[in-house]
């Protein structure tokens, strides 16, 4: 290989310090074009040899400096060889990038993750819910902490992310962060979106998730029984705040709307449906899918009750709903007063609509799925699985009836 690179060491006298010591610089020339950088070594000008491009003498300090200069020269020539092997044109710019690892294709993980989150932040209220931003913000925090825990680093080249990185990250979430299975899978899923961005932009060639599999464990959904619903409805609460929370919770039990979707309702969301009756026409904020829900009598009663509420009139709301945190806090209080031994949250109302109010009463699963705004009926089928318990209970009653009936016949025939 005919080298096109020359290396020269020299002292920069213009940067002499107060002790009369000058820094040693490295000048690299490639076909008449050059770049310079400091060797981070210093020498007295009297001890420098311009002819030999090294420090004169044979003491320990001299040998150390000259050894470092030889190392820098070998590093430069090794960079030249790498460019040659990669069939890359050897220019001063390419050589400099190879020496200092400043390749254009080198991208770091954290800036990409932050850019993704910033874009979501700009679209909150338009394409994304605040909760989505919160989830990715937490995911970024966990990723940064994992890098520090595993690599003692604040960032990593995306090309160094492999299968082992993913499995180690999952282990970190489960062990150090003590995340439950579904929570850990959720954070890994969020991280996978960042990797997909890198793949789509051709920043990385291999997909580190190619051989990775993680399963979400099915969580049993809590819902209220018919008796429990009646208990909550008929309970005479002494405070207005509990009555308000109860009313809006029951509203959700008979519409299937999540908290944020109830909060976003205005009077304009109510129109006549295909049957000439009043319906709620809205879109789920979480998925942007349409929800069209016929208004049942109890739902209409609650709407009428708060029609002239000051908050509804002043803020153009259908219902004067409190914050999600306060709603859930007061629902726990309601559960205690009603002697319901379930951890009552606002989202349980949605589960109750899907099970006790609709599926249990024979509403077809396709209709339930449409009212819930599910994009895939398989999501709704999770509620149908819950009802296996109801089927078992009903069949037990039938089994007992048939058993008693057969016993009566046996006794009658025996006599």
Phi, psi and omega in degrees: 000121176281112184290141178249009188244135173236145183237131179228134174255136180209161178263139181264097185292336181290346181248027179297139181268185184295337179271003179079019181261135181250146177283146177266126181250158178247127177246120180250125181243130178234106178049056176076354175254141187221163171217156184231155173203157182284144176274352184065022175240153184229153183208153172288129182308329181291338182263006182262136178254112179292323181294319183268352183052046179202175180276137179279148178115179184220021178279176186298317181296318180298313180298322181295315180295312181297325178295321179294321179294322177296322178297316179297320179296316180295325178295321179294315181291328177293322177297322177298317179297320180297318178296320180296316180294328179278359182060039177256135181301131182275101175240167180298323181291314180296321180293317179299317179296323180289319181296314185261010177056050182250040183294145179297332183275001178278119179230142182260150187294309190299316177300324178293317179298315181295321178297318177301313181294323178296323178292321176296319180301319180292338184254009176296130183091347179250302180242341183232151175274155178304327180297328179294315177298318180298319181295317181286331175295316177294321179298318178298317179300314179297322181295315179298317180292326177294318179300320179291319182293316186271317189246357185053040182225157180266350181199173180209145175295131184298336179286350177265359178278118182230189181301319180298322178301315182296313182293324177293322179296317178297318178300317179300315181297319183284324185266295184292314181276348178057039179282142173291166185308306186293327178292316178298316179298322180297316181292322177295321178297318177298319179294324180299328178297322178294320178296320179298325176297318180296319180293316181299328180269004180061031177278333174230149184265320183260141177270111181294346179269004186305317182250019181261134177225134177220135183251135174279126178281135182289127181261134179291124182275129179274139177212162180270143175280171179300319179296320180292323176298314180298322179298316181293318181295317187275351183290132179265101182276142184279337182250147182294325183295320179290324177295319179297312181297318178301315182299315183288326175297314179295324176304316180290327178298331183253008174234337180078011182279139176287167184307307185296328181286327174292318181298325183277354183292137172234172180296337180289346179281354180257124179215173177283135180271188184297337181265004181084359179265167181283132179233160170260124177246113182211179175233136177293131180293326184295316186242352183065011179278151184285143172234123178238112190234119174297141181273117178280162182307316181292327177295317180295322178300320180290320177299315181296322183301324185251015183301321182256017179296135183307319182294323179293318180289319184284328185247011179054051178249153174281324181223146181275070186282144178274181177294155181300323180296315180290320178303312182293325178295316181288330178293325175296322178293319179296318179300320179295316181295322182273001180057042176263117184271055176223147179282096188283124173230165183297326184291340177297333178299320180295317177297322181294320177299317184291327185260283188298317187281321187251292186302318180297330181266016172086010176290127182303144184298329178297320179290319178298317180299319181293317180293325180284347180076025178286138177280336182228131183294341178297330176296319180290330182296340175299324179289325179297325178295324179301325185286356173302326178296319179295319178299317180299316180296317180295318180291330176296319177297316179296319181298318179294320179298314181294323179295315179295321180296317180293324179296319179298320181294320181296317180296317181296318181291328180293327180281000000 
